[in-house]
Amino acid sequence: MLFLRCARHLFLHSCIFEEKIFEILPRNTVAKTGGCFILIAVWDKEFCCNWKSIFLREVFYVYKMLEEQKNLVDRVREEVKQRFSGEGSGHDWWHIHRVCQTARAIGQEEKADLFVIELGALLHDIADHKFHGGDDTVGPRAAEKLLRELGLNNEDVIRKVVAIVKEISFKGAGVPTPMSSLEGEIVQDADRLDAIGAIGIARAFAYGGFREREIHNPEVELEVHSSFESYKKGKAPTINHFYEKLLLLKDRMNTGEGKRLAEERHVYMEMYLDQFYKEWEGAK
């Protein structure tokens, strides 16, 4: 049925994100109510004559789904914000907020499921292995537990969000990290974009200080980690981290928009390192 297909398009690709809705559907077919956008007319001649009856039958169902999504995302956001506000290693609430913003923007370009993207971005660091003794199973379990506690009962959405949390992390220069969904690829790109550029540099040194690591030590050799286990055990100075991870991320982006955004941030890191070495040698 045309109405249901259009409603599903609205539901998946705009969801609670209002700013793009009129780019998806013609303005005269959409109404805003209660903070959500609802499809109220279709342009197929077969249905235009009775769109009001279609609306009356379907609008409550569509509106209810939109409201449930919005409410769940709001509850997850509030919970995550409470847990991570004030965190000092660079994995704080504002990192999560930036990842959400970037992932949402890329998701709109890619026509992906923004509900899954928003939840995946909010929960991607819910229990990072770096802060749980290297155990990379804690995060997926914590994400699933929180989603169920907050009332999500859509098993497909839970599965996709948990997969994002499980698969997202960088695991070493020699370790592939493919994502199993488009939404996962988008959240991974957004997370990696926040690890490079000016923000990425700041976060790298914040984490290095948090772990009491040296800024730079030219006597410590670079290491290309061939396994996740060796990567997790690394304790090299922060400058080494640029070569062991950050400078590799540009070529590991999944989406076209992710690759485009990574280019400028990558160049900025290269410029920073050039200046760093000049100052290290006392040239400037």
Phi, psi and omega per residue, in radians:
M1 nan 2.302 -3.043
L2 -1.040 -0.744 -3.109
F3 -1.025 -0.794 -3.097
L4 -1.170 -0.645 3.105
R5 -1.138 -0.738 3.121
C6 -1.152 -0.742 3.127
A7 -1.082 -0.692 3.125
R8 -1.134 -0.679 3.097
H9 -1.071 -0.779 3.091
L10 -1.073 -0.786 -3.079
F11 -1.109 -0.759 -3.063
L12 -1.391 -0.732 -2.911
H13 -1.727 -0.230 3.024
S14 -2.060 -0.720 3.061
C15 0.855 -2.177 -3.092
I16 -1.583 0.097 -3.029
F17 -1.703 1.724 -2.873
E18 -1.316 -0.454 -2.925
E19 -1.154 -0.344 -3.067
K20 -1.873 0.023 -2.951
I21 -1.078 -0.669 -3.081
F22 -1.366 -0.093 2.979
E23 -1.489 -0.266 -3.086
I24 -1.653 -0.735 -3.096
L25 -2.230 2.612 3.085
P26 -0.996 2.475 -3.027
R27 -1.034 -0.613 -3.071
N28 -1.395 0.086 3.099
T29 -1.911 0.062 -3.005
V30 -2.240 2.445 3.020
A31 -2.181 2.647 3.107
K32 -1.863 2.273 3.098
T33 -2.559 2.288 3.101
G34 1.057 0.525 3.136
G35 1.452 -0.006 3.135
C36 -2.120 2.687 3.113
F37 -1.724 2.352 -3.077
I38 -2.170 2.374 3.054
L39 -1.294 2.098 -3.091
I40 -2.024 -0.117 3.123
A41 -2.644 2.712 3.050
V42 -2.169 2.822 -3.033
W43 -1.890 0.111 3.027
D44 -1.368 2.258 -3.035
K45 -1.035 -0.576 -3.104
E46 -1.065 -0.485 -3.056
F47 -1.932 -0.259 -3.079
C48 -1.041 -0.560 -3.085
C49 -1.211 -0.409 -3.104
N50 -2.282 0.586 -3.106
W51 -1.100 -0.480 -3.136
K52 -1.131 -0.708 3.129
S53 -1.209 -0.638 3.068
I54 -1.074 -0.796 3.130
F55 -1.015 -0.813 -3.097
L56 -1.094 -0.589 3.141
R57 -1.315 -0.636 -2.928
E58 -1.827 -0.399 -2.948
V59 -1.098 -0.672 -3.118
F60 -1.096 -0.723 3.133
Y61 -1.092 -0.832 -3.131
V62 -1.127 -0.800 -3.130
Y63 -1.064 -0.735 -3.132
K64 -1.080 -0.739 3.125
M65 -1.115 -0.744 3.130
L66 -1.100 -0.775 -3.136
E67 -1.134 -0.701 3.121
E68 -1.101 -0.732 3.097
Q69 -1.090 -0.862 -3.121
K70 -1.031 -0.781 -3.122
N71 -1.123 -0.707 3.134
L72 -1.151 -0.795 3.120
V73 -1.055 -0.720 3.121
D74 -1.078 -0.714 -3.141
R75 -1.204 -0.711 3.097
V76 -1.120 -0.765 3.140
R77 -1.046 -0.778 -3.126
E78 -1.121 -0.734 3.127
E79 -1.102 -0.800 -3.130
V80 -1.151 -0.715 3.129
K81 -1.072 -0.730 3.109
Q82 -1.101 -0.694 -3.096
R83 -1.243 -0.597 -2.942
F84 -1.936 -0.068 3.094
S85 -1.099 2.296 3.108
G86 1.480 -0.013 3.112
E87 -1.118 2.454 -2.945
G88 -1.922 0.163 -3.076
S89 -1.740 0.043 -3.061
G90 1.647 0.029 3.104
H91 -1.982 0.752 -3.023
D92 -1.580 -3.059 -3.138
W93 -1.036 -0.672 -3.067
W94 -1.240 -0.504 2.975
H95 -1.084 -0.832 -3.140
I96 -1.079 -0.742 3.116
H97 -1.036 -0.795 -3.141
R98 -1.119 -0.712 3.110
V99 -1.072 -0.728 3.096
C100 -1.055 -0.812 -3.112
Q101 -1.086 -0.803 -3.113
T102 -1.189 -0.750 -3.135
A103 -1.098 -0.694 3.121
R104 -1.086 -0.770 -3.129
A105 -1.116 -0.766 3.117
I106 -1.162 -0.686 -3.135
G107 -1.071 -0.649 3.091
Q108 -1.154 -0.678 3.090
E109 -1.135 -0.664 -3.055
E110 -1.551 -0.046 -3.107
K111 0.994 0.786 -3.124
A112 -1.672 3.089 -3.135
D113 -1.392 1.809 -3.048
L114 -1.230 -0.411 3.085
F115 -1.156 -0.847 3.093
V116 -1.111 -0.716 3.141
I117 -1.071 -0.810 -3.118
E118 -1.083 -0.793 3.132
L119 -1.155 -0.746 3.137
G120 -1.101 -0.718 3.125
A121 -1.171 -0.730 3.136
L122 -1.115 -0.584 -3.015
L123 -1.814 0.051 -2.992
H124 -1.106 -0.448 3.125
D125 -1.988 0.409 -2.997
I126 -1.030 -0.548 3.074
A127 -2.706 1.259 -3.077
D128 -1.079 2.428 -3.117
H129 -1.022 -0.485 -3.115
K130 -1.078 -0.413 -3.096
F131 -1.946 0.224 -3.133
H132 -2.392 0.785 3.043
G133 1.100 0.431 3.131
G134 1.428 0.073 -3.115
D135 -1.404 1.893 -3.083
D136 -1.562 0.181 3.055
T137 -1.675 -0.220 -3.084
V138 -1.167 -0.777 -3.089
G139 -1.046 -0.912 3.113
P140 -1.016 -0.695 3.134
R141 -1.150 -0.734 -3.131
A142 -1.151 -0.677 3.126
A143 -1.113 -0.823 3.138
E144 -1.101 -0.738 -3.140
K145 -1.058 -0.790 -3.118
L146 -1.154 -0.768 -3.139
L147 -1.041 -0.748 -3.137
R148 -1.221 -0.688 3.120
E149 -1.092 -0.565 -3.119
L150 -1.542 0.078 2.966
G151 1.748 0.121 3.110
L152 -1.315 2.204 3.133
N153 -2.149 0.214 3.080
N154 -1.489 1.815 -3.035
E155 -1.117 -0.579 3.140
D156 -1.173 -0.742 3.106
V157 -1.143 -0.772 3.113
I158 -1.020 -0.792 -3.125
R159 -1.055 -0.770 -3.109
K160 -1.182 -0.714 -3.131
V161 -1.180 -0.763 3.115
V162 -1.084 -0.669 3.101
A163 -1.103 -0.684 3.097
I164 -1.048 -0.841 -3.128
V165 -1.085 -0.675 -3.110
K166 -1.233 -0.656 -2.942
E167 -1.730 -0.209 -2.874
I168 -1.238 -0.532 -2.930
S169 -1.198 2.533 2.922
F170 -1.215 2.370 -3.016
K171 -2.178 0.223 -3.139
G172 2.196 2.644 -3.068
A173 -1.026 -0.568 -3.085
G174 -1.733 0.268 -3.056
V175 -2.065 2.005 3.090
P176 -1.136 2.532 3.124
T177 -2.326 1.133 -3.139
P178 -1.227 2.566 3.063
M179 -1.752 2.604 -3.040
S180 -1.625 0.046 3.115
S181 -2.580 2.764 3.047
L182 -1.050 -0.722 3.128
E183 -1.063 -0.677 3.082
G184 -1.119 -0.737 3.111
E185 -1.057 -0.673 -3.123
I186 -1.195 -0.807 3.131
V187 -1.146 -0.673 3.092
Q188 -1.079 -0.766 3.083
D189 -1.034 -0.795 -3.112
A190 -1.102 -0.720 3.113
D191 -1.120 -0.743 -3.113
R192 -1.250 -0.577 3.061
L193 -1.093 -0.570 3.111
D194 -1.349 -0.120 3.110
A195 -1.676 -0.079 -3.116
I196 -2.208 3.068 -3.089
G197 1.291 -2.850 -3.091
A198 -1.070 -0.800 3.120
I199 -1.110 -0.738 -3.138
G200 -1.065 -0.702 3.097
I201 -1.079 -0.816 3.130
A202 -1.052 -0.755 -3.128
R203 -1.169 -0.649 3.137
A204 -1.066 -0.788 -3.130
F205 -1.307 -0.520 3.044
A206 -1.090 -0.779 -3.135
Y207 -1.206 -0.697 3.099
G208 -1.032 -0.755 3.093
G209 -1.147 -0.681 3.107
F210 -1.029 -0.635 -3.139
R211 -1.636 0.103 3.124
E212 1.008 0.767 3.122
R213 -1.720 2.679 3.089
E214 -1.132 2.640 3.024
I215 -1.176 -0.880 -3.121
H216 -2.698 2.507 3.039
N217 -2.584 1.785 -3.069
P218 -1.103 -0.206 3.120
E219 -1.482 -0.183 3.120
V220 -1.614 2.080 -3.076
E221 -1.301 2.641 3.049
L222 -1.227 2.626 -3.139
E223 -2.275 2.268 3.041
V224 -1.680 1.817 -3.044
H225 -1.290 2.152 -3.102
S226 -1.666 -0.065 3.118
S227 -2.550 2.750 3.107
F228 -1.119 -0.639 -3.129
E229 -1.097 -0.767 3.139
S230 -1.202 -0.607 3.111
Y231 -1.129 -0.753 -3.129
K232 -1.118 -0.481 -3.097
K233 -1.504 -0.118 -3.072
G234 -1.096 2.418 3.129
K235 -2.364 0.490 -3.067
A236 -1.235 2.823 3.065
P237 -1.011 2.788 -3.045
T238 -1.091 -0.657 3.128
I239 -1.034 -0.618 3.081
N240 -1.060 -0.567 -3.108
H241 -1.076 -0.502 3.090
F242 -1.047 -0.752 -3.067
Y243 -1.469 -0.447 -3.114
E244 -1.518 -0.254 3.114
K245 -2.571 -1.079 -2.867
L246 -1.036 -0.744 -3.121
L247 -1.309 -0.142 3.112
L248 -1.567 -0.301 -2.951
L249 -1.227 -0.543 -3.130
K250 -0.953 -0.710 -3.088
D251 -1.525 0.097 3.131
R252 -2.028 0.222 3.071
M253 -1.243 2.608 -3.067
N254 -1.661 -0.679 -2.988
T255 -1.830 2.777 3.095
G256 -1.049 -0.758 3.135
E257 -1.180 -0.658 3.082
G258 -1.079 -0.746 3.122
K259 -1.123 -0.717 3.136
R260 -1.101 -0.820 -3.129
L261 -1.161 -0.558 -3.102
A262 -1.217 -0.508 -3.066
E263 -1.001 -0.918 -3.098
E264 -1.123 -0.712 -3.120
R265 -1.185 -0.622 3.091
H266 -1.112 -0.795 3.123
V267 -1.054 -0.697 3.133
Y268 -1.073 -0.717 3.120
M269 -1.131 -0.692 3.113
E270 -1.099 -0.725 3.094
M271 -1.107 -0.719 3.129
Y272 -1.074 -0.793 -3.123
L273 -1.120 -0.681 3.078
D274 -1.012 -0.799 3.139
Q275 -1.183 -0.695 3.140
F276 -1.002 -0.842 -3.093
Y277 -1.189 -0.583 3.066
K278 -1.099 -0.777 -3.140
E279 -1.237 -0.590 3.128
W280 -1.083 -0.655 -3.132
E281 -1.506 0.011 3.104
G282 1.394 0.271 -3.108
A283 -1.343 -0.460 3.120
K284 -2.384 nan nan
